Every structure is written in C-alpha cells, then in structure tokens.
C-alpha cells in the first residue's frame, strides 16, 4: 500500500483534543499559581503576625520589668540627700554603691542620678573605665520629659557607652519642686540575639522610621519608610512631638513614616545625638505593593557586609507587618521572606501540572483502552477466573499450613514439658545416688542398735534397751527426712502458691549433691542467715534449679584440687536473691548471649537443656535467673524469687 492510500482522518480529530488539553493546562496553571500564592501569602502573614505578637510581648515584658524602677529610686533618701548636697564625697560614694547594688539586683544595664542642670552626680558604673559621672545629659529627651514633671521613656545609642538601650526616667521631687532625675537604662541586645528564624527579620523603629533593633546587623540605623505620599505623616509627627514622647494608652496608633526624613528631620535627629554619628541611610526599597488585606509587599536590594567589603547585591521580596507599641514609643515590624512562598508556588505548579498531565494521559489511555476492550474481554475474563482459582488454591494451602503450624506448636509445648520432666528424672538419678549414700550410714547404725538391743534384753538391761529404741526412732526420722527430697522432686508439676524455707532447700540440695561433692572434694559455702527466710515456689523445682547450677559449676571447675562454690543471699522487702559463684574460667561473651537457649551447649556431652529448664522454672515462679562473669573471675548466676510471708508449710 502506498503512502497516499494510508488513512488520515485521525489527524484532524486529535488536533482539537490536543488544543483543548493545552488550553486547560494554561488555565490550570494560572488558577494554581494564583491560589497557591494567596494561600502561601496568608500562611506567611499568619506566621509573621504570630511572631510579631510574640516579640512585642517579649519586648514589653522586658521593659515592664524596669519601668517602675526610676520611680522607686526617686524616693530613696540617700539619692535625695546627694541632690541636696552634691559636693559631699561620702554621699556620692554611698549613692554610687547603692545604684550599683540596685543595678546588679534588678538586672538593668545602668542606673544613674542627674541633677537639675543635667550633670550626672552618681552612677552604677562609677568604678568602670568610662563612668557616666560628670556627663551632661540635658540634651536627652528623657531628661527634658522628667524635668517637665512627666515620666520619660526613650531608646537611643548610649552617648558614653555607645551601647543601644532603652531609658526610663522619673523626676525627683521635694516639696513640690523637681531637684533631679533618676534614669535606668535597659539593654535590648538579648531580645535581638534571641531571634532565630532565618526566614523572618525583626525591626524596631522610632517614629522617623530609623531602625534601632534589627536581626540583620547591617540594617541598624537605616531608615525604612512606608508608603510614598502618605498624608498621615504630619499627623504622626504631631503625635510623637519633637522629643519622641510615647503615645498614651488611649491615643491612635500612628502610621509608619511614608518617606525618608527630610533634611530638617535628619538635622533634628542628629542634634539629639540619639544615634551618634550613624549616617542614617534609607534601605534600598525598589518596589512597594499593597495586599488585599492591607499589608505591604516590599522588594529591596540588600548588600551584606563581608570580610572584604560588601557582598554582591541581592534582591529580596518580603511581606511587611508592623505594629505601634504606644507606651514604648516605637514601632515593631516583621519582614517575612517570600522565598518559601515562591518555592511553594513552584511546587504547587509542578505537582498540579504533573497530575493534570497524568490525568490527560490517563484519559488518552482510557480512550485507547476502550477500543481494545471488546477484543480482549474474553481473555481478561479467563485470566480473572484463573486468578480466582489460584487464590482459592493458595488460600486452602495457607489454611492447611496454618493448621499444621498450630499442631507443631502444640507438640512443641508438649515436648518441652516432657523434656523438663525428663531432665528432672535425670537429676533424680543424682538424687538417688545421694540418698543411697546418706541412707547407708543410718542403716548400719540401725543394725548395730538392733543387735545391741537384743543382747541387752538377754542381760535384762531394760533402761539401755529403751535408750537404743530412742536412737532407732531418731534414725528412722532422719531416714524419712532424707527420703523427703525424693518425694518432692519426683512430682510432675509445681504449685506457685507453695512456700519453701531456704534451710530445707539447702538440706535437700546437699542430700542430692552430697556424693558428687565428696568425689570432687568440693565445698559449698552457704550463707549463715538462711533460717526463717521463705520464698514462693515448691521445693522440688527450686532444688532442680540449684542442682543444675551447682552441677554446671562443678563441671566448670573439673580438674581443680579443691573446687569451691560461694552462695550469697540478699533479702529485700518483697524479693530474695541467691547468687552462686564458681572459681572456674568464666563464660565467654558468645556463650552469655545464648546460655539460656534450649539445646545450646559447649560440652561434648549433654543436651543443653539444664540452664534452659532452670530459666523457665524461675520465670514460672515469677522470678528471674541471670548469668554474668564475676569481676574477680568465674561465673556468677543470680536467682531472684518472690519473698513469702512466714506461714506453716502446707502438707
């Protein structure tokens, strides 16, 4: 078939669809960008507003701590006496030391006393290299406000210390006449340094827009104006006055300065020496834009000072929120960077357009799939039936496997219980050997006393016969006591409600291990204070645990001329702790990790069940069995059991 004969109707059909998809993508991009920017701007504004409130509260709290201190100082008699006799050296020294003590106690930066002529008479930094004493502060607005009878609040760069601070002042009045002024300076550096949000900058400005506090050091003493041509600038000037007096609590909030201060304003600011010789240059704001909520978007050029001059210019976009703090006579602003907003808009566009393209591709795919659906419908149905059959078959297999697994678990529990009983019967052999050894001596004595009794009867010595019968009875009781551990140890299950006296436990263990201890010439040092101490658990299972531990200890010390095992006792209010230490080579770290696992053993003989069974017995008694190495050498096993209240041993 030639190229001219190929079908072409699909080309014009796809053209409108592709054009429609492109128009939809453009519209979606516009809507997503607009909504993402609005949402991101609102989130940025909320976060900035919250941080602004937090900073203002922190700032007000810092200032409120010291606002009443000048009024308190103005009532102190030693300061009043100095104002009345300014040339008395003793009064000067007394006032200096008092101000230094107050300054240290209240945490202020500086405190000082100014005479009515503006000369400082006493200061808390009287012993520093550059004290305030003798300086003339009559030009300061806070001094002038106090001399007019008001309360001065003012922030500026220190004329002597060159340290930024906030000044509180109060007149000293005697008989209705102002004779001096008390001043307290508060350092605001800590509030500035405590700000740690890299995406938001804090600015504190005066009524002229001069930045006094900033998280960017190179923005200090720069000027940030608000809207060009704002008609409220004159009202703001009237509101603050020539001496930067703070607004009263009921006054209207003054707006930010609309433009950079004029030459006359700059001359007035420099004349007040408020910021020393700072050049007071404006920030390079190149664009302003109002948001629908009435906030301000700023674009400014910033040059960060580097080690070799200024770094290259950087253009930053910010959201500006500000509030007037009337009582403090300052405006606090937050400049929130819009870089996260731009990144969020880009991410939203990327995600939205990706989803759109995916949906468009899905639509195209569904259209193509619809054409092939009928062709493969039968094959899909057949594959579906085969899949369901395989699922049913797999489900049956999993069900059968689960049943077999449950049966194996049940068999495992039964086997484990049988192994425990088998281990007990294995130890029972040792117990039988010990009992055989212990019974041989009483049986010999019984035979001896019986023979003597018969001879004494023939001779008519009845008193001696009675004595022999008493000895025979005592030997029978001893033999019954020797056989009691065999009865207790052979029981199938234990009763956790039973109580065991540690003295009986020691006797039973020594009966079981007696012959083995004699064969190895071994010695066990038991604690002397075991009488009257009872633990929860039956005697048979506790004997099994101690017999396993002692047997392992004797095997670890095989070949030593005089093996020794130390058993310690610790008694608490609710728990009793038995420690068993041998003097063998100790336990390697690799063995300690698996020592209580079933069938784990380092011996050529044995099943590795003794310690595992002992560990399980301790847990079944609500106790604990632990192993470690003693610092001085050898292995140390600790058996912790519940202490039982003294009660008669159940029969």
C-alpha positions as CSV (number, residue, x, y, z in Angstrom):
1,X,0.0,0.0,0.0
2,X,1.4,3.4,-0.9
3,X,1.6,6.4,1.4
4,X,-1.2,8.2,-0.4
5,X,-3.5,5.4,0.4
6,X,-2.9,5.5,4.2
7,X,-5.9,6.6,6.4
8,X,-5.6,10.2,7.7
9,X,-8.9,11.0,9.4
10,X,-7.4,10.6,12.9
11,X,-5.1,13.6,12.5
12,X,-7.8,16.3,12.4
13,X,-9.6,14.5,15.2
14,X,-6.6,14.7,17.5
15,X,-5.8,18.3,16.8
16,X,-8.8,19.9,18.7
17,X,-8.3,17.5,21.6
18,X,-4.6,18.5,21.9
19,X,-5.5,22.2,21.7
20,X,-8.2,21.7,24.4
21,X,-5.7,20.0,26.6
22,X,-3.1,22.8,26.2
23,X,-5.8,25.5,27.0
24,X,-6.8,23.5,30.0
25,X,-3.2,23.3,31.2
26,X,-2.7,27.0,30.8
27,X,-5.9,27.8,32.7
28,X,-5.0,25.3,35.4
29,X,-1.5,26.8,35.8
30,X,-3.0,30.3,36.2
31,X,-5.5,29.2,38.8
32,X,-3.0,27.1,40.8
33,X,-0.4,29.9,40.8
34,X,-3.0,32.4,42.0
35,X,-4.5,30.2,44.7
36,X,-1.1,28.9,45.9
37,X,0.2,32.5,46.1
38,X,-2.9,33.6,48.1
39,X,-2.7,30.7,50.4
40,X,1.0,30.9,50.9
41,X,0.8,34.7,51.5
42,X,-1.9,34.1,54.1
43,X,0.1,31.5,55.9
44,X,3.2,33.7,55.8
45,X,1.1,36.6,57.2
46,X,-0.3,34.4,60.0
47,X,3.1,33.1,60.9
48,X,4.6,36.6,60.8
49,X,1.8,38.1,62.8
50,X,2.2,35.4,65.5
51,X,5.9,36.0,65.7
52,X,5.3,39.8,65.8
53,X,2.9,39.4,68.7
54,X,5.3,37.1,70.5
55,X,8.2,39.5,70.0
56,X,6.1,42.5,71.2
57,X,5.0,40.6,74.3
58,X,8.6,39.7,75.0
59,X,9.8,43.2,74.4
60,X,7.1,44.7,76.6
61,X,7.8,42.1,79.3
62,X,11.5,43.1,79.2
63,X,10.6,46.8,79.5
64,X,7.9,46.3,82.2
65,X,10.4,44.7,84.5
66,X,12.2,48.0,84.9
67,X,9.6,50.7,84.1
68,X,8.9,51.4,87.8
69,X,12.5,51.3,89.0
70,X,13.2,55.0,88.4
71,X,10.1,56.0,90.4
72,X,11.4,53.7,93.2
73,X,14.9,55.3,93.0
74,X,13.4,58.8,93.1
75,X,12.0,58.1,96.6
76,X,15.3,56.9,98.1
77,X,16.7,59.2,100.8
78,X,20.4,58.7,100.0
79,X,19.8,59.9,96.4
80,X,17.7,62.9,97.6
81,X,20.4,63.9,100.1
82,X,23.0,63.8,97.3
83,X,20.9,66.1,95.1
84,X,20.6,68.5,98.1
85,X,24.4,68.3,98.8
86,X,26.0,67.3,95.5
87,X,29.6,68.1,96.7
88,X,29.6,65.7,99.6
89,X,32.1,62.8,98.7
90,X,30.6,60.5,101.3
91,X,27.1,61.0,99.8
92,X,28.5,60.4,96.3
93,X,30.1,57.1,97.3
94,X,27.1,56.0,99.1
95,X,24.8,56.7,96.2
96,X,27.2,55.0,93.7
97,X,27.3,51.8,95.7
98,X,23.5,51.8,96.2
99,X,22.9,52.3,92.4
100,X,25.4,49.5,91.6
101,X,23.6,47.2,94.1
102,X,20.2,48.0,92.6
103,X,21.6,47.6,89.1
104,X,23.0,44.2,89.9
105,X,19.9,43.1,91.8
106,X,17.3,44.1,89.1
107,X,19.4,43.1,86.1
108,X,19.4,46.6,84.5
109,X,22.3,47.8,82.3
110,X,22.9,51.2,84.0
111,X,21.3,53.3,86.7
112,X,22.3,56.9,87.4
113,X,21.2,60.2,89.1
114,X,21.2,63.5,87.2
115,X,21.0,66.9,88.8
116,X,18.6,69.6,87.7
117,X,21.3,71.1,85.5
118,X,21.7,67.9,83.5
119,X,25.0,66.8,85.2
120,X,25.3,63.2,86.4
121,X,26.1,63.0,90.1
122,X,26.1,59.2,90.7
123,X,26.0,56.1,88.5
124,X,26.1,52.4,88.9
125,X,29.2,52.2,86.6
126,X,31.2,54.6,88.8
127,X,34.0,52.0,89.0
128,X,34.1,51.3,85.2
129,X,36.7,52.8,82.7
130,X,34.1,55.2,81.3
131,X,31.6,56.1,84.0
132,X,28.6,58.5,83.5
133,X,29.5,60.7,86.4
134,X,30.1,64.3,85.3
135,X,28.5,63.9,81.9
136,X,25.9,66.4,80.8
137,X,22.6,64.8,79.6
138,X,20.5,67.8,79.5
139,X,20.0,67.4,75.7
140,X,18.4,64.0,76.1
141,X,14.6,63.9,75.7
142,X,14.1,61.6,78.6
143,X,15.8,64.2,80.9
144,X,13.7,67.0,79.5
145,X,10.5,65.0,79.9
146,X,11.3,64.2,83.5
147,X,12.2,67.8,84.3
148,X,8.8,68.8,82.9
149,X,7.2,66.6,85.5
150,X,6.5,63.6,83.3
151,X,7.8,60.0,83.0
152,X,10.4,59.7,80.4
153,X,10.7,56.7,78.1
154,X,13.2,56.8,75.3
155,X,15.5,54.5,73.3
156,X,18.8,55.6,71.8
157,X,22.5,54.8,71.4
158,X,24.4,55.5,74.6
159,X,26.3,58.7,74.4
160,X,29.2,57.4,76.5
161,X,28.9,53.6,76.3
162,X,27.9,53.5,72.6
163,X,25.6,50.6,73.6
164,X,21.9,50.7,72.4
165,X,19.4,50.8,75.2
166,X,16.0,51.9,76.4
167,X,15.9,54.7,79.0
168,X,13.4,55.1,81.8
169,X,13.4,58.4,83.8
170,X,11.5,59.9,86.7
171,X,11.7,63.3,88.4
172,X,12.9,63.6,92.0
173,X,10.6,65.9,93.8
174,X,11.0,67.6,97.2
175,X,8.3,69.9,98.5
176,X,6.7,70.1,95.0
177,X,10.0,71.1,93.3
178,X,11.9,68.9,90.8
179,X,15.6,68.8,92.0
180,X,16.8,65.9,89.8
181,X,16.1,62.9,87.6
182,X,16.7,59.2,88.1
183,X,17.4,57.2,85.0
184,X,17.5,53.4,84.3
185,X,19.0,52.0,81.1
186,X,17.9,48.6,79.8
187,X,20.0,46.6,77.3
188,X,17.8,45.1,74.5
189,X,20.7,43.1,72.9
190,X,19.4,39.8,74.3
191,X,16.0,40.2,72.7
192,X,17.7,40.8,69.3
193,X,20.1,38.0,69.6
194,X,17.4,35.5,70.8
195,X,15.6,35.6,67.4
196,X,16.5,32.5,65.4
197,X,14.1,32.4,62.4
198,X,16.2,32.7,59.2
199,X,13.1,33.5,57.1
200,X,11.8,36.4,59.2
201,X,13.7,39.5,60.3
202,X,12.6,41.7,63.2
203,X,12.9,45.5,63.1
204,X,12.3,48.0,65.8
205,X,11.9,51.6,64.5
206,X,11.3,55.1,66.0
207,X,8.7,57.5,64.8
208,X,11.0,58.6,62.0
209,X,11.4,55.1,60.6
210,X,15.0,54.8,61.9
211,X,15.8,51.1,62.6
212,X,17.1,50.8,66.1
213,X,17.0,47.0,66.6
214,X,17.4,44.5,63.8
215,X,18.3,40.9,63.4
216,X,20.5,42.0,60.5
217,X,23.4,43.9,61.9
218,X,23.9,46.0,58.7
219,X,20.3,47.3,58.8
220,X,20.8,49.0,62.1
221,X,20.4,52.8,62.0
222,X,19.0,52.6,58.4
223,X,15.6,54.1,57.5
224,X,12.6,52.2,56.3
225,X,9.8,54.3,55.0
226,X,6.2,53.1,54.4
227,X,4.0,54.4,51.5
228,X,5.1,57.3,49.4
229,X,3.0,60.4,49.8
230,X,1.1,59.1,52.8
231,X,-0.9,62.1,54.1
232,X,-0.8,60.8,57.7
233,X,2.9,61.6,58.1
234,X,2.2,65.0,59.5
235,X,-0.3,63.5,62.0
236,X,2.4,61.1,63.1
237,X,4.8,63.9,63.7
238,X,2.2,65.8,65.8
239,X,1.5,62.5,67.6
240,X,5.1,62.0,68.7
241,X,6.3,65.5,69.0
242,X,9.8,66.9,68.8
243,X,11.1,64.8,71.7
244,X,9.8,61.4,70.7
245,X,7.4,61.2,73.5
246,X,5.4,57.9,73.6
247,X,1.7,57.9,72.9
248,X,-0.7,57.5,75.7
249,X,-2.6,54.3,76.1
250,X,-5.7,55.8,74.6
251,X,-4.2,57.5,71.6
252,X,-4.5,56.4,68.0
253,X,-1.8,54.1,66.5
254,X,0.5,56.3,64.4
255,X,1.4,55.1,60.9
256,X,4.8,54.3,59.7
257,X,6.7,57.2,58.1
258,X,5.7,57.5,54.5
259,X,9.1,58.6,53.1
260,X,12.7,59.1,54.1
261,X,13.0,62.0,56.6
262,X,13.7,65.4,55.1
263,X,16.9,67.3,55.7
264,X,15.4,69.2,58.6
265,X,14.3,65.9,60.2
266,X,17.8,64.4,59.8
267,X,19.3,67.5,61.4
268,X,16.9,67.3,64.3
269,X,17.7,63.6,64.8
270,X,21.5,64.2,64.7
271,X,21.1,67.2,67.1
272,X,19.5,64.9,69.7
273,X,22.6,62.6,69.4
274,X,20.2,59.8,69.5
275,X,22.2,57.6,67.2
276,X,25.7,59.1,67.5
277,X,27.4,59.6,64.1
278,X,25.4,56.9,62.2
279,X,24.8,58.0,58.6
280,X,21.0,57.1,58.7
281,X,20.8,55.9,55.1
282,X,17.5,54.6,53.8
283,X,17.0,50.9,52.8
284,X,17.1,50.4,49.1
285,X,13.3,49.7,48.6
286,X,12.7,49.5,44.8
287,X,9.0,48.3,44.8
288,X,6.0,48.5,47.1
289,X,2.7,46.7,46.7
290,X,-0.4,46.6,48.9
291,X,-2.0,43.2,49.5
292,X,-5.8,42.7,49.6
293,X,-5.6,42.6,53.4
294,X,-3.8,46.0,53.5
295,X,-0.3,44.6,54.2
296,X,2.7,45.7,52.3
297,X,4.9,43.7,49.9
298,X,8.5,45.1,49.6
299,X,11.2,44.4,47.1
300,X,14.6,45.7,48.3
301,X,18.2,45.5,47.3
302,X,20.4,44.3,50.1
303,X,24.2,44.2,50.4
304,X,25.5,42.1,53.3
305,X,28.9,43.3,54.7
306,X,31.6,40.7,54.2
307,X,35.1,40.3,55.3
308,X,36.5,42.1,52.2
309,X,33.8,44.8,51.9
310,X,30.2,44.4,50.6
311,X,28.9,41.1,49.2
312,X,27.2,41.3,45.8
313,X,23.7,42.9,45.7
314,X,20.8,40.6,46.4
315,X,17.2,41.4,45.6
316,X,14.8,40.2,48.3
317,X,11.0,40.1,48.3
318,X,9.3,40.5,51.7
319,X,6.0,40.8,53.4
320,X,6.0,43.7,55.9
321,X,3.8,43.6,59.1
322,X,4.2,46.3,61.7
323,X,2.5,47.4,64.9
324,X,2.9,50.5,67.1
325,X,3.8,50.0,70.7
326,X,2.4,53.2,72.1
327,X,3.7,53.0,75.6
328,X,7.3,52.3,74.4
329,X,7.2,55.0,71.6
330,X,8.4,52.6,69.0
331,X,7.1,50.5,66.0
332,X,7.9,46.8,65.7
333,X,7.9,45.2,62.3
334,X,8.4,41.8,60.8
335,X,9.9,41.3,57.4
336,X,9.0,37.8,56.2
337,X,10.9,36.5,53.3
338,X,8.8,35.3,50.3
339,X,11.3,32.8,49.1
340,X,9.4,29.9,50.7
341,X,6.2,31.3,49.0
342,X,7.9,31.3,45.6
343,X,9.1,27.8,46.2
344,X,5.6,26.7,47.3
345,X,4.1,28.2,44.2
346,X,6.6,26.3,42.0
347,X,5.9,23.0,43.9
348,X,2.2,23.5,43.5
349,X,2.5,24.2,39.8
350,X,4.8,21.2,39.4
351,X,2.5,18.9,41.3
352,X,-0.7,20.2,39.7
353,X,0.6,20.1,36.1
354,X,2.1,16.7,36.7
355,X,-1.3,15.4,38.0
356,X,-3.0,17.2,35.1
357,X,-0.7,15.6,32.5
358,X,-1.1,12.2,34.3
359,X,-4.9,12.6,34.1
360,X,-4.7,13.7,30.5
361,X,-2.5,10.7,29.7
362,X,-5.0,8.5,31.6
363,X,-7.9,9.9,29.5
364,X,-6.0,9.2,26.3
365,X,-5.1,5.8,27.6
366,X,-8.7,5.0,28.5
367,X,-9.9,6.1,25.1
368,X,-7.3,3.7,23.5
369,X,-8.2,1.0,26.0
370,X,-11.9,1.4,25.2
371,X,-11.1,0.4,21.6
372,X,-9.4,-2.7,22.7
373,X,-11.7,-3.7,25.5
374,X,-14.1,-5.9,23.5
375,X,-11.2,-7.6,21.8
376,X,-9.6,-8.7,25.0
377,X,-12.7,-9.1,27.1
378,X,-12.9,-12.8,26.9
379,X,-9.2,-13.2,27.6
380,X,-9.4,-10.9,30.6
381,X,-12.4,-12.9,31.9
382,X,-10.5,-16.1,31.5
383,X,-7.4,-14.7,33.2
384,X,-9.7,-13.5,36.0
385,X,-11.1,-16.9,36.6
386,X,-7.7,-18.5,36.6
387,X,-6.6,-15.9,39.1
388,X,-9.5,-16.6,41.4
389,X,-8.8,-20.3,41.1
390,X,-5.2,-19.7,42.1
391,X,-6.3,-17.5,45.0
392,X,-8.7,-20.2,46.3
393,X,-6.0,-22.8,45.9
394,X,-3.4,-20.6,47.7
395,X,-6.0,-19.9,50.5
396,X,-6.5,-23.6,51.1
397,X,-2.8,-24.2,51.1
398,X,-2.3,-21.4,53.6
399,X,-5.1,-22.7,55.8
400,X,-3.6,-26.2,55.8
401,X,-0.2,-24.8,56.6
402,X,-1.6,-22.8,59.5
403,X,-3.3,-25.9,60.9
404,X,-0.1,-27.8,60.7
405,X,1.8,-25.0,62.3
406,X,-0.6,-24.9,65.2
407,X,-0.3,-28.6,65.7
408,X,3.5,-28.3,65.6
409,X,3.4,-25.5,68.2
410,X,1.2,-27.7,70.5
411,X,3.6,-30.6,70.0
412,X,6.5,-28.3,70.8
413,X,4.9,-27.3,74.1
414,X,4.2,-30.9,75.0
415,X,7.7,-31.9,74.0
416,X,9.2,-29.0,76.1
417,X,7.2,-30.1,79.2
418,X,8.3,-33.7,78.6
419,X,11.9,-32.5,78.4
420,X,11.6,-30.7,81.6
421,X,10.2,-33.8,83.3
422,X,13.0,-35.9,81.7
423,X,15.6,-33.5,83.0
424,X,14.1,-33.8,86.4
425,X,14.2,-37.6,86.2
426,X,17.9,-37.3,85.1
427,X,18.7,-35.3,88.2
428,X,16.6,-37.8,90.1
429,X,19.4,-40.3,89.4
430,X,21.8,-38.0,91.1
431,X,19.3,-37.6,94.0
432,X,19.0,-41.4,94.3
433,X,22.8,-41.8,94.5
434,X,22.9,-39.1,97.2
435,X,20.1,-40.7,99.1
436,X,21.7,-44.1,98.8
437,X,24.9,-42.6,100.2
438,X,23.1,-40.9,103.0
439,X,21.0,-44.0,104.0
440,X,23.9,-46.4,104.2
441,X,25.2,-44.9,107.4
442,X,21.8,-44.8,109.2
443,X,21.0,-48.4,108.1
444,X,24.4,-49.6,109.5
445,X,23.6,-47.8,112.8
446,X,20.1,-49.4,112.9
447,X,21.6,-52.8,112.5
448,X,24.1,-52.0,115.2
449,X,21.5,-50.7,117.7
450,X,19.2,-53.7,117.0
451,X,22.0,-56.2,117.7
452,X,22.9,-54.4,120.9
453,X,19.2,-54.2,121.9
454,X,18.8,-58.0,121.6
455,X,21.9,-58.6,123.7
456,X,20.8,-56.0,126.3
457,X,17.4,-57.8,126.6
458,X,19.1,-61.1,127.2
459,X,21.0,-59.4,130.0
460,X,17.9,-57.7,131.4
461,X,19.2,-54.2,130.9
462,X,15.9,-52.6,130.0
463,X,16.9,-49.0,130.5
464,X,19.7,-49.4,128.0
465,X,17.2,-51.1,125.6
466,X,14.9,-48.1,125.9
467,X,17.8,-45.8,125.0
468,X,18.6,-47.9,121.9
469,X,15.0,-47.7,120.8
470,X,15.0,-43.9,121.1
471,X,18.2,-43.9,118.9
472,X,16.5,-46.2,116.4
473,X,13.4,-43.9,116.3
474,X,15.7,-40.8,115.7
475,X,17.5,-42.7,112.9
476,X,14.1,-43.6,111.3
477,X,13.1,-39.9,111.4
478,X,16.4,-38.9,109.8
479,X,15.9,-41.5,107.0
480,X,12.4,-40.1,106.4
481,X,13.9,-36.6,106.1
482,X,16.5,-38.0,103.6
483,X,13.7,-39.6,101.5
484,X,11.5,-36.4,101.5
485,X,13.5,-34.6,98.7
486,X,13.0,-37.7,96.5
487,X,9.2,-37.4,97.0
488,X,9.2,-33.7,96.3
489,X,11.5,-33.9,93.3
490,X,9.5,-36.6,91.5
491,X,6.3,-34.6,91.3
492,X,5.1,-33.8,87.8
493,X,4.1,-30.1,88.3
494,X,4.7,-27.4,90.8
495,X,2.4,-25.1,92.7
496,X,3.4,-21.5,92.8
497,X,1.4,-20.9,95.9
498,X,3.6,-23.3,97.9
499,X,6.3,-21.8,100.1
500,X,9.8,-23.1,100.7
501,X,12.1,-22.5,103.6
502,X,15.7,-21.8,102.4
503,X,17.0,-24.0,105.2
504,X,15.1,-27.0,103.8
505,X,16.2,-26.1,100.3
506,X,19.8,-26.2,101.4
507,X,19.3,-29.6,103.1
508,X,17.7,-31.1,100.0
509,X,20.4,-29.8,97.7
510,X,23.2,-31.1,99.9
511,X,21.5,-34.6,100.0
512,X,21.3,-34.6,96.2
513,X,24.8,-33.3,95.6
514,X,26.5,-34.9,98.6
515,X,28.2,-37.8,96.8
516,X,29.3,-35.7,93.9
517,X,30.8,-33.1,96.2
518,X,32.7,-35.8,98.1
519,X,34.0,-37.3,94.9
520,X,35.4,-34.0,93.6
521,X,36.5,-32.9,97.1
522,X,34.4,-29.8,96.5
523,X,33.0,-27.4,99.1
524,X,29.9,-25.2,99.1
525,X,29.9,-22.1,101.3
526,X,26.3,-21.4,102.3
527,X,25.2,-18.1,103.9
528,X,24.6,-18.4,107.7
529,X,21.4,-16.3,107.8
530,X,19.0,-18.5,105.9
531,X,16.9,-19.6,108.8
532,X,13.3,-18.3,108.8
533,X,13.5,-17.0,105.2
534,X,10.9,-18.3,102.9
535,X,10.3,-17.9,99.2
536,X,7.4,-18.6,96.9
537,X,7.7,-21.9,94.9
538,X,7.7,-25.6,95.6
539,X,10.8,-27.3,97.0
540,X,11.2,-29.8,94.1
541,X,11.6,-27.2,91.3
542,X,13.8,-24.9,93.4
543,X,16.1,-27.9,94.2
544,X,16.2,-28.7,90.4
545,X,17.4,-25.2,89.6
546,X,20.1,-25.2,92.3
547,X,21.2,-28.7,91.4
548,X,21.6,-27.7,87.7
549,X,23.6,-24.6,88.7
550,X,25.9,-26.5,91.1
551,X,26.4,-29.3,88.6
552,X,27.5,-26.9,85.9
553,X,29.8,-25.1,88.4
554,X,31.5,-28.4,89.3
555,X,31.9,-29.3,85.7
556,X,33.5,-25.9,85.0
557,X,36.0,-26.4,87.9
558,X,36.8,-30.0,86.9
559,X,40.5,-30.7,87.5
560,X,40.9,-28.2,90.3
561,X,42.3,-29.7,93.5
562,X,39.8,-28.1,95.9
563,X,36.8,-26.6,94.0
564,X,34.7,-24.1,95.9
565,X,31.3,-22.6,95.3
566,X,30.1,-19.5,97.1
567,X,26.4,-18.9,97.6
568,X,25.3,-15.5,98.7
569,X,21.9,-14.2,100.0
570,X,20.2,-10.8,99.5
571,X,16.9,-10.3,101.2
572,X,14.6,-7.4,100.4
573,X,11.1,-6.4,101.3
574,X,9.5,-8.4,98.5
575,X,12.3,-10.2,96.7
576,X,15.0,-12.7,97.7
577,X,18.2,-13.0,95.7
578,X,20.5,-16.1,95.7
579,X,23.9,-15.8,94.0
580,X,26.0,-18.7,93.0
581,X,29.7,-18.1,92.1
582,X,32.3,-20.6,90.9
583,X,36.0,-20.2,90.5
584,X,36.2,-21.6,87.0
585,X,37.3,-19.9,83.8
586,X,34.1,-17.9,83.4
587,X,31.7,-17.6,80.5
588,X,32.8,-16.2,77.1
589,X,30.6,-13.3,75.7
590,X,29.4,-15.5,72.8
591,X,28.1,-18.1,75.4
592,X,26.4,-15.5,77.6
593,X,24.2,-14.4,74.6
594,X,22.8,-17.9,74.1
595,X,23.3,-19.5,77.5
596,X,19.6,-19.9,78.3
597,X,18.5,-21.1,74.9
598,X,17.3,-24.7,74.6
599,X,19.8,-27.2,73.2
600,X,22.7,-24.7,73.3
601,X,25.7,-26.3,74.9
602,X,29.5,-26.1,74.7
603,X,30.0,-29.6,76.1
604,X,30.7,-32.7,74.1
605,X,28.0,-34.5,76.0
606,X,24.6,-33.3,77.2
607,X,21.5,-31.8,75.5
608,X,21.9,-28.2,76.6
609,X,18.6,-28.2,78.5
610,X,19.7,-27.8,82.1
611,X,20.0,-24.0,82.1
612,X,17.1,-23.5,79.7
613,X,14.8,-25.5,82.0
614,X,16.1,-23.7,85.1
615,X,15.5,-20.4,83.4
616,X,11.9,-21.4,82.5
617,X,11.3,-22.7,86.1
618,X,12.4,-19.3,87.5
619,X,10.1,-17.5,85.1
620,X,7.2,-19.8,86.0
621,X,7.7,-18.8,89.7
622,X,7.5,-15.1,88.7
623,X,11.3,-14.9,89.3
624,X,14.4,-14.4,87.2
625,X,17.6,-16.2,86.5
626,X,20.6,-14.2,85.1
627,X,24.2,-15.0,84.3
628,X,27.3,-12.9,84.1
629,X,31.0,-13.1,84.9
630,X,32.3,-12.1,88.3
631,X,34.8,-9.2,88.2
632,X,37.4,-11.3,90.2
633,X,36.9,-14.3,87.9
634,X,34.5,-17.2,87.5
635,X,30.8,-17.3,86.5
636,X,28.1,-15.7,88.6
637,X,24.5,-16.8,88.4
638,X,21.7,-14.8,90.2
639,X,18.4,-16.4,91.1
640,X,15.7,-13.8,92.1
641,X,12.5,-15.1,93.8
642,X,9.4,-13.6,95.5
643,X,9.7,-13.5,99.2
644,X,6.9,-15.3,101.1
645,X,5.4,-14.3,104.4
646,X,6.1,-16.8,107.2
647,X,3.3,-19.4,107.3
648,X,3.1,-23.1,108.1
649,X,4.4,-25.3,105.3
650,X,1.5,-27.0,103.5
651,X,1.3,-30.7,103.9
